[in-house]
Amino acid sequence: MTPTKPMNTDAAREPGEALLPLFPEHSSVTPAGELTIGGVGVSELAERFGTPAYIVDEAGLRNQAALIRDGLAARRPDSGVVFASKSFPCVAACKVMAAQGLAVDVAGAGELVMALAAGVPADRMYLHGNAKTTAELTMALAAGVGTVVVDNFDDIDRLEQLATGPQRVLLRIIPGISPHTHESQSTGGDDSKFGLPADQARAAIARIRASDRLRLDGLHLHIGSQILDTEPFGRAVQALGPVAALGRFGVYDIGGGLGVRYTRRDQAPAVESYLDVITAAARAYLPAGARLVIEPGRSLVARSCVTLYRVTTVKHTGRTFVAVDGGMADNLDVALTGQPFEAVLATRMTEPPAEVVDVVGRQCESGDLLVAGLAMPAPAVGDLLAMPVTGAYTYTLANNYNGALRPPIVFCQDGQARLAAERETHDHVLALHRPALDPAW
Ligand SMILES: Cc1ncc(COP(=O)(O)O)c(C=O)c1O
């Protein structure tokens, strides 16, 4: 476990409300010091829905989708935004994105089922995956998925066997770009397991073009996630262009990857700067009139959500451990990628900090450390703790470690809260074990 770092900075002396810019767009602090999301107070949310819970600012989510959609369209009319549903695999999020006119990327049958259930038209879906099974491709083709992103030659073999009519595809290439991000989030380097290197891509293009069923719309790449610098995205666009000697195409899909601020120290590019860079690169390197597609996940959803916990234990052992009723089972990112987060005592937002603590989870791992070295008012058992910027890849990675139950998702807007996904129950989990529950087993 990382040691507690005392923070003798000005920031450490600021009350929790100084962190409000990290919280969803429609967050505020009442005069009594209580955090509200979408106009709903955290005490009411905890009372109605329990903790831990993922609390979403619905209008903030919608606005972010509109910002990216309109920002791209204004800079490059022939373009499209595809919601990477893996970042927040939830029916409600798919509904919001589809209503905002976004297409949806589904990586595998589970996300396909979710997006179909949300009413996303199949022809506006992009099917991804480096290990698509025959069953998944069969399901996707039967549903009428608009675009399959071909990752390898086995995809081509399967598609040729399964497609009964013309099927639009993109070919994913390895651009040989390794942006600065966590190793597990870098996907465009030469040794990536995703896509094909240029020489093999040429062979794949020839095969697809020779097929009487597959229609090659263009190329795809995705260089990684949580990228806090715009420059690699410009290089990525360049890597797709005719200069790569792969030919000229009508569609260029450059994936997602734009990073976001998680902590007060982070600096992330504005969406507008990212869009400026990719559209300038598209003008410079892609054929005029080619369609530019992006697949944001994190930058669409991360800020819209807050995880609400309740403090269960406060322990002083030379360090102060503030343990909450969740942890790496509902936010694996810290342990998986080392992503730092912030947190606040959510009904004491105006109190100045009195201590430096480690916020830890309840899972049996020393690595289950949600925030190290956090300055906060003296914490008490029962306090509500809110962790901002948890919209991306937290619900995705939620798991049952130590019998944890996946938290509910609650959408808030204009002072109203509504359940979007229920809390998992012990019965849900035990239902999977029905065979062994039979006394005759
Ligand atoms: C193919 C593809 N597109 C888009 C994304 C979304 O990336 P991000 O959430 O970083 O925007 C991912 C995520 O890893 C991806 O694999």
The ligand as an ORCA input file, in Angstrom:
! r2SCAN-3c Opt
* xyz 0 1
  C     -11.953      0.395    -29.847
  C     -12.194      1.365    -28.760
  N     -12.826      2.515    -29.045
  C     -13.072      3.429    -28.085
  C     -12.683      3.228    -26.780
  C     -12.994      4.293    -25.752
  O     -11.857      4.812    -25.195
  P     -11.978      5.990    -24.120
  O     -12.912      5.547    -23.081
  O     -10.591      6.157    -23.618
  O     -12.456      7.201    -24.855
  C     -12.019      2.050    -26.436
  C     -11.579      1.833    -25.055
  O     -10.608      1.249    -24.729
  C     -11.764      1.090    -27.455
  O     -11.163     -0.053    -27.173
*
